[in-house]
């Protein structure tokens, strides 16, 4: 299939736009509505106004991310217009987007399957695509079924596809009218009606009528089994699939095992299977199809022998019932379900029905972001609803006496601190290598993404993949991509740092294997200016430019190097020399490319000590986490990482007796010794033994006594009103990271990255 390619002048004509300046026959690589994620150029930016903001305010950022043109209103352009962007002026940007989608739909001559209903749309779509087994079938990505997702999906569908499959969701009366005049499906699938979005309609009947309006004019409509109003062209799965002894039998005689996971799974699978036959296709690989709610995640419980089910489906009775059906089949006991919703009253009647249907399940309705302490700490547990992420993090943290807490407010304050130092317009890349310096890359990335950072940096492709699979959309640069990983990087739209001729050739080979599916991709060029770790030679700038230009579709996004001693005043002359070498390479690279690229070399220490080296972008890492190698800068930062544990036992130790292995660290007085369930296997350095490290509780410091053990350590709690179960700080506001590093004879980086993965990470706004 060939991805759609748009000509700017044609787009202007199709949407009835009035260009501010003459529009050329410029080919566009993609449509963009989010200025944070636009990475390929030339792209067209749609300045949409939504409840969360006005897209016109982000025109400058969209330009920086590769947008060469924008669809705008006259008023929005007058306020926020930027030079160097072709402006297509329309009365209503949303309406213009729909006009273009309608034109693209009208140009397609193949069959179009539209799927709507209260639940199961994505599941049916993914199962149908799997059963068809046809790579020329185009379908909506993920759950793109919203007012924005539908037109964006259509605009990316190839015209040479054999079939389009698109899902449509609505939440209020009048929503479906946006699609009925132009989507014109040839076939329809209705997955059923539930209570989702009931508040947006006058009645359940009105909601049903509006959903069904999508299917006017279809050749055939497949509807889920239920109390609907069948029409002339309506077909039930049971009319196509005959049931025999726990199997479905298709018209061609194929037999399929009826799913037992849940009633919803049976309905979804039947619809997908029947749709294959309605379309005249032969189903393939039924047993290996995607199963269950696609957003339900099953984890092994930390308490052993159980399961933790995390359901991110829309919060309505139908999806909750399906999740409860799956929980009921779990072998572990007890079984507990916690539904998070601020409106607990709406579940009164449903809870009564569920109590009769699922007597083995203990059910709780909880307020959002309430982790329901003490409930569901064993067996199989289901978490569902609004606030699940926060509840999950808190629940996982409680299953371990020790925890690493990330103070999001403090990290955001540190980001503001560095932004105030930078020239206006300087971009920021947050370095999240080594699992965000040991804090947890996913929660850190989620917090930073709200602040519209320009880039995230990771060391290896798998780190970037983890972020993408967690839903992070910010551009990601990979510092050290291995040759076998380039295909993975292209698949997840990760941008490699290219630092050698071998890596450049390997990347070119990987890109050549599937350029049509990718469009333009971005790379970052590294030069060695004195660190002598990775990078091209300073005199190779022009040669690198010539090599990159020979790879169609690959564009250099930035050129970078690394200061070796930006924090050391004795090395300032060497730092300046590095900058001069970097400038020489970057100038030659840009000259050879015939375009400017972002330049970045400054790390946290350089931002603090060498503001002249800001360039086009800076790379912040340890500073965001609350530490800096520059003492003056460090005093302005807030601690972000907090390591705490609880007291396991307190005992009296007589004068003259030692503690821990080797019976070291004896004292000349009686002591109260508290044992903490954390040790060097958790990342607490053994170098803190025998009084070199300290902890904090009840307003007092308590020294670590004896040798730090693998899983435990002891502290002197004499004179401290400590009791078993009290929480003790090992790192945070009082026990400062820099002090711990100094006591260990190392640097903050090593202390943070040494924190063990077995310690749960919990993101918290303030502590």
N, C-alpha and C positions, 0 to 999 in steps of 0.2 A: 504494500500500500504506500501511496505517496502522501506525505503530510501536506495539508493545505498551505499554499503560498499566496500571500495577498500583495497586491500592488496598491500603493497609497492613493493614487489618483482614482483607481476603481472603487476603493473603499469610500472615498469622499462622495463619489457619485451615487453609490448604493445607499448611503445613509442620508443623502440630501444635505451634506455639510457645506458650509461656506468657508473655504480656506482663508486664513488671514494673509497668507502670501501664496504665490504660485506653487502648486504641488507638482512634484516631479514623479516620474514612473519609478518610484523607489520600492523595491521588494521588501516586504516585512517578514520577519522570522517568526513572530508570535504576537498574541494579544496579551496584554497585561492589565491587571486591575489593582495589584498590590505593589507599591513602589519598593517594598523591602525585598521582594524575591525576584524582581526582573533582573536577569543576568545576561541574556543574549541580546545582541542588537543586529539589525535595527528592529525595534519592537514598537508597537502602538499601545499607548497608555490611555485607558478610559478613566477619566476623572469623575468617578461616580460619587454621588452624595448618599451616605448611609446614616443610620442612627449613631454610628460610632465616629463619624467625621466626614469632612469634605475632601474628596480626592484632589481637588485643585491645589490644596495646600502642600501637596507632595510632588508637584511637578518638577521642582529642581532636583529632588532625590531620584525621581524616575529617570530624568535625563542622565544623571550620574550612573544609573544602573543599565543604560543602554537603550532607553526609549528615544527615538528620533522624532516621533510625532505623538500628538495627543488629541483625543476627542474631548472638547470642552464646551462650556457655555460662554457667552460673551462676557457676562458678569464675572465668572470665575477667572477667565483669562485676563481681564482687566486688572484684577487684584493680584493674581499669582503667576502671570505669564513669565516665561523665561526665554532668553535668547537661545537660538540654535535648535529650537523644537518647532516642527511644523504643527500649526494649530488648525484643527478642523472644528469649526464653530457650529453647534447645533442648539436647538431650543431645550432639548432634554437628552442628557447623555444616556440614561437608561433606555429610553425609547429608541435611540440610535443603535444601541447594542442589539436590541431585539430586531430592528430592521435588517441589520447585517446578518444575524443568525437566520432570519426568515429567507433572505436571498440565498444563503448557502444551502438551506434545506430545499428550496425550490429547484436548485441546480442538481440535486441528487435524484437519480432515477431508480434506485434500488428499494427494497423493502425496509420499513422502519417499524421497530417494535417499541412501543411505549409501555412503561410499567408504572403504575401508581397504586396507592392503597395506604392504610395506616401503618402497617408493619411489613417487614420482609422484603421490601423492594430491592435492597442491595443484595440480599441473600439469593433471591430468585435470579437477579441479573447475573451474578457471578456463577451460580450453578448452571444457568442456561449457556453462558459463554463456554464453560468447561465441557458441557455435554456436546455442544456443537463441534468442538475440537477443530475450529477453522480459524487460522491466523488472519484471515481477511475480514473477520467480523470486528467492527468498531463498537466500543461500549463506553458508557460514562465512567470516568475514573472514580474510584472509591465511592463516596456517598454524595457525588455532585448532583443533587436533585433540587436545589433551592432556586429562588428567583434569579440568582446569579449563576449557579452551577449549571442549569439547563442550557442557556445560550452559550456559555463557555465550552461546554461539552460538544455541542453541535458544531461550533466553529473549529474545533480540532479534528472532527471526523473527516477522513479522506473521502473524496468523491468516487474513488475506485474501490471502496469497500464493498463486500458482497452483501452486508447487512449492517444496519445501525440498531443498537439496543440502547435505549435511553430511559433513565428513571426520572420521575417527576414527583416532587413533594410540594404540598401546599399547607399553609397554617392558618389562613384567614379567608373569609368570604371574598370572592373576587379575584383571588390569586390565579386560579386556573385560566381565567380569561386572557391572561398574558400569553398563553400558549395555544389556545384553541384555534386562533385565526391563522396560524402558520405552521405548527409542528406537524399536523396532518399525518399521524401514524397510519400505516397500512394494517398493522396488527396491534392488539392491546392485551395486556395482562393486568387484571385487578386482583390484588393480594388480600383484599378483605378490609373490613371497617372496624376500627377500635375507638378508644376514647381519646387518643392523642389529638390535641388541638381542638377539642370540643368547644372550648371557650371562644374560638374564633368564628363560630357559626351559630346561626339562629337555632338550629336543631340538628340532631344526628341525621335526619332525613335530608336536610339541606346540604350537609357535608357530603353525603353519598351522591346526591344529584350533581354537585359541583365536580367531584372526582370523576364521575361517569361521563361528564361533558367532554372530557379529553378524547373519548373514543368515538365521537360522532364521525361516521363515514368509514370506519375501519372495515376491512374485509371479514375479520373474525376477531372475536373478543373471548379470551379465556378468563374465567372468573373462578375464584376460590370457592370451595364448597361453603355454603352459608345462606343466610336469609337475605338475598339480594333480589333485585327486580330483573329477571332475565329478559333479554331482548331477542330480536330475530336472529342476530348473529352470535349470541352468547353460547359458550361451550363450557361444560364442567370437566375437570380432569377425569372424573369417574366415567364420563361418556367416551373417553379415549383409552383409559387404562382400566383393565378389568382385574379385580382382586381375586386371588386364589391362594389359600393356605399361606398367608403372610407374604405374598409376593404380588407385584403388579405385572400384568402381561400386556405388552404393547401390541399395536396392530400388526407388527411384523413378527410377532411371536417371541420377541425378547422378554426375558424375565428379570425383574428387579426386586431386590429385597426391600420390603417396606421399612422405612426408618422407624426406630423406636425411641429416639432421643426425646422428642416432645411432639405435641400436636402441631405446633407451629412448624417444626422441621418437616413433618410429614406433608403439611400443606405446601410449603415452599418447594420441596423436592418434587411433589406431584405436578405443581404448576410448571416448573422448569422442564420436567420430563415430557409432559403433555405438549408444551410449547414447541419442542423439537419436532414432534409429529405434525403439529398444526402447520409448521413452516416447511414440511416436506423433507425434513432432515432425519438422519439416523443417529440416535443418541450414542455417545461414546463414554466409556470409563465411568459408569454411574457410581461404582463403589468408591472411587477416589475423588469424588466431587467435594468442593468446599462444604463444610457442615456447620450447623448451629449458628447462633448469632455471631456475626463476623466480628463484632466488637466485644464479645465475651472472652475474657482472658482467664485461663486456668493456670494456677500456680501451685507448686508443692508448698504446703504450709510449713512454717518454721518449727511448729511444735511436733512435727513428725507424724506420719501415718494419716494425715488429713489432706484437705484441699482448700484453696482459697480461690473463689470465683469472683471476678471483678467484671461487672456488666455495665458498659457505657451506653447501652441502648436508650432511646427516648423513653422518658419515664411515663408510661401509661400502663393500664391494667393488662393489656394483651402481652406486652413484652415482659412485664413482671411475672406473669403467669408462666411464660415460656422458661424464664430463668429459674423459677421455682420447680418446674418439672425436671429440669436438668439437675438441680440440687438434690431433689428427692431420689435420683438414681445413683448418687454418690455412695460408695460402700462405707465410708467413714461415718461414725456417729460420735457425738450428737450432730444434728444438722441445724444451723442457725442462719437466718436471713435478716439482713439489716437494710432497710430502704430509707434513703435520705431524702427528705422533702420538707420544706418549711410549712407546707399545708398538710398537716397530719390528718385533719378531719376528712379529707377527700377519700381516705383509704378505709374508712370505718366499715362500709358494707363489703368491700373487697376482702378485708382481713377476715371477716366472718365466713365468707365463702372459702377462702384459702384454708382456714382452720379445719373445716370439714373435709376438704379435698386432700390436704397435706398434713395429716396428724403428726407425722414424725418431725416436722419442721417447727422450730421455735422462731417466731416472727416478731421483729421490732421495727417500728417507724421512728426514725431519729431526725433531729434537726440537721440541716446541712453543715458540713465541716465539723460535725461532732463525731468523734471516733467511737462513741458508745463504749467507754471503758468498762471492762469486766464482763462484757457480753461477747460470746463467740470466740473464746480463747482456745478452743480445741475442736477436733472433728472436722467437718466440712462447713465452710462459712461462705455466704454470698453477700457481697457488698454491691449495692445498686442505687443509682440516683444522682442527685446534685450534690457535689462535694465529695464524691468518691475518692478523688486523687488525694485530697488532704487527709481524709479518714484512713486511706490505705497507708500513707506514709507514717501517720501516727501509730497505727496498729502494728506495722512492722517494727517500728522503733521500740514499742513497749515489749516486744517479744525478746528483747535483749536488754540486760541490765545497763549496758553501755551504748552510747549513741553519739554520732557526729551530727551536730545541728548547724545548718547553714542560715545565718541571719541575713535574710534578703534585704531588709531595710539598710543594714550596714553596708552591704555590697553596693547597693544603689547610691548610697552616700559617697562611697569611694569613687564610683564612676563619675558622679557630679564633681568631685574634687579634681579629677584629671581633666574632665571636659573644660573646667574653668581655666586650666593652664594652656590649653591648645588654641591656636589661631582658629577663627571662625571658619567652618567648612571642612576642617580636618576630619577625616574619617577615622573610625576606630575598629580594630579587629580585637576581639577578646580571645585570648589563648586558653583553650580548654584541654590541652594535651594532658596525658597521665590522669584521665578521669577528672579533669578540672582541678589539677593539683591535689587530688585525693578527696575532693568534696562531693563528687557526683556530677558528671557532665550534663546529664539530662535536667535535673532540677536547676542547675546553674544556667544552662542555656534557656530554659523556659523563663527564668527571671529576667535575663538580659534581653531576650527577644522583645519584651514589652517596651524596651527603651530604644528600639529601632537601631541597634548596632549594625554597622555595615557588613561585617564579616565575623565568622568564628574560625578559629584555627585549631586544628588537631594534628597529632603526630602521625597517625596511621589511618589507612582507609577504614578499618573496622570501627574506629572511634567515630568517624563520620557517618558510617552506616547506622550505628546505634542511635545517633541523633536524628537522622532522617526517619527511621522507623518509629521514633518517639514523636514524630510530627513536627520537628524543627524545620522551618522553611528558610531561615537566613542562609545566605551563601556561605559555604564552608571550604576553606583552603586546607589541603593536606600537605604537611611539611616533608614527609619522607615516604612517598608512595613506592612500593616495590613493583617490579615489572609485572608480575602475575596479577596485580590488583587493578590494573587500569580498566579492565572491562567492568569490574565492580564499581569503580569510581564513575565511569560514564553512565552506568545504570542508575546510580543514586545522585547524579549531578553534583559530584564532588570535584573540586578544582585542584589539580595537582601542582605542587611546586616542582618545576623542572630545573635540575641542578647539574646535569651532565649530558654529554652527547648520547650516551647509551640510553638514558631515561627518555630523552627527546625522541629517539628512533623507536623505542618501545611504545611510547604513547601514540606516535603517528601510526604505527602498525595496528594498535588497538582501535583507534578512531576509524581507520580505513575499513574495518570490518562491518561497521554499521553507521555510516554518516547520515543517511537519510532519516533514520529514526531519531537522531539527536538534535539536528539543527546545529547552530553554532555552539561551540564549547570554549571555555575560558581556561587559560593556564597562567601560572605565575613563574617568572624567571628569577633564579637565585644566583648571585655572584659572590664569590669569596673575596672579601676585602681585608683579610687578616685574621679571621677566626680560624681558618684552615680546617674547616669541618666539612662543609658541603658548598658547592657552587662552581659556576664557570669562572674562568680567569678574567681579570679586569679588562684585558685587551681583546676579549672575544665578543663584545657587544654587537658589532655589525654582523659578524658571522652567524650569531644566534638569530638575529633578526631575519637574515636571508633564509635560514633553515625553516623558521616558523612560517614565513610567508609562502613557502613551498607546500604547506599543508592547508588546502582549502577548508574553510569552515572552522579553523582554530584561531583564536584571537588571544593576544597577550593582555591580561587584565592589569597586571602590576609587575614591577621589578623590585626585588628586595635584597637586603643583606642583613648582617647581624653584628651589632657592636659587641666587642669582646670584653670591654672594661669600662662601660659607660658610667659605672658607679665610682670609679677610682680616680680621684683628682690627680694622682701622680701619672696617670695614663691619658690625660686630656689631649696632649699633642698627638698620641697614637689614634685617639678617637677621631680627631679632626682629619688625620691622614686617611683613615678608613672612609670617612665621608667623601673625601676628594676622589678616592678610587671608585667608590660607588657612583658618584656623579659622572665620572668619565665613562663607565660602562653604560649607565642609563642613557646618557646623551647619545652614544653611538647606537644603542638599541632603538631608541625612538627615531633617530635619523633613518635607520634602515627600515623600520616599520612604516615610516611616513605618518605616524600618529603619536599622540602623547599617551602615556600610561601612568597609573598611580605609582608613586615611589614610597617605599616604607622601609625604615631601618631602625626606628626608635622603639626600644622596649620601655618597661616601666621606669627604670633608672634614667634612661635618656630623656624621657618626657619631663622628669623632675629636674635634671641637671643641665640638659642641652636643648632648650626650646627651639634653637635654630635648626635642629635636625628633625623637626616634626614631619616635613615632607607632605605628601598627600594623604598619608594614613599612618597611624601608630599602632603598635601591638601591645596591648595591656594584658598582663597575666597575674603575677603575684601581687601586684598593687591592688587589683580588684578584690583579692582575697584578704587584704588588710595588712600586708607586709611590704617592706621596701628595703633594698640594700643601701639606700641613702638615708642616713639617720634623721635629717631634717624633714624629709618627706614622710618617714614612718610615723612621726609624731602627729601628723595630720590625718592619719587613717584610722578607721574604726575596725575592731576585730570582727571577722566574719565567721570564722570556724570556732565552734565550741564543742569540746569533747567532755562529756560528763558520764558518770557512772553512779552506782548506788553502793551503799555500805552492806557488805555481806555479814560481817561479824565484828564484835568489839571485845577485846580481852585485856586483862591487866598483865603486864610483863614486869617482873621485879628488876630492881637495879642490878646492873652487872650482867644481864642476860641479853644475848644478841637476837636477831630476827632474820628469818628467811634462810635460804641456802648459805651455808658457811657460818651461820650464827654470827654474822657481822653486825657492826653498828650498835654495840652495847652502850648503855648510858649509866651515869652514876646516880640515877634516881628512878623511882617507879614510874611506869608509863602506861597510858591507855593506847593500845595499838588497834587500829581499824584495818580490816582486810577489804580490799576493793577488787571486784571480779574483772580485772583488765590487766594486760601484761604486754610483753614485747611481741607476742603473736598478734596483738591488736594494733601494734605500731607505737607503743610507748617505749622509747629507747631504753635499753638496759643501762646506758650511760647515766641515767638519772638516779641510779642506785645510791644508797648510803648518803642521803642528804643533799645530793646535787640537784635534785628536782623537788618541786613542791606542788601541793594541791590547795584547794580553797573551798571552805564551807562555813556557814554561819558567821561570815565577816572575818574569818581568821585563816591564815595560811597554815598548812600542815605539811611538814617535810616528809618526803618519801624515805623510809628507813629500811635498811637491809637491801638485799638484791632484788631487783625487779624480776619476777618469775614469768614463765611463758603466758599464763592466763590470770595471774594475780599480782598484786603488789600490796605493800603495807605502808601505812602512814602513821605518824605520831599525832594522835588526837588528844593528847593531854591538855586539859583545860578548855576543851571545845565541847559544847553541849550536843554532841553527835549521837545519833541512835541508828540502829539497823534500818535500812531502807532509805535513809537520807541521801539526797543527790549531792555529789561532789564534783567540782570542776577540776579538770586536768589541763584544760586549754580554753582560753576565752578572754573575758574582760579583765580578769584579775591575774590569771596565769598567762602572760602574754607570749605569743608565738615566738617573737624575737628572743625573749628571755630563755625559753625552752631550747631554742636552737643554740644559743650561746652556751648554755649549761652542758650541751651535748658536744660542743666543739664543732658544730656543723652550720648549715644555713637553713632558712625557713622552708625552702623548697623540699629539702630532704625530709623534714619533719612531717610536712603535709602529705607528700606522696607516699610516705611510709605507713599512713593509717590503713589498717587492714580492711579489705572488702567485706569481712564478716561483721564489721560495725555498720548498722543501718544508718543511712543518710536521711535526715529529716529537714525539709525546708520550712523555716518558720519566720514570720514577719515580726521581728523583735522577740527578745527573750526576757 
